[in-house]
Amino acid sequence: MARETVNTWITAREVAVRFRISRTTLWDWVREGILPAPHHMRSRAVWRSSEIDSAESKLITPPAPRAA
C-alpha cells in the first residue's frame, strides 16, 4: 500500500523560519522564482508543505567532485 502524503498549509512566517531567512528575503525569493508563489486564504499567504519540500530539495545540491 502506498504511503499517502499529508499536505498541510504553512504561513510565510513558518517558511521564513524553516529557511532561516527574513520575511523580506522570503518575498524576494518568491519574486526571483526560488520559492513558488503562495496561495491565498482570505488575506493570508500560505504554501502547501509539499511545494516547500520540493523547493527545498532543489536548493540542496551535492558538492562538486574535487579534481585529484
Secondary structure, DSSP 4 states (H G I P E B T S, - for coil): -PPPPP--EEEHHHHHHHHT--HHHHHHHHHHTSSPPPEEETTEEEEEHHHHHHHHHHH--PPPPPP-
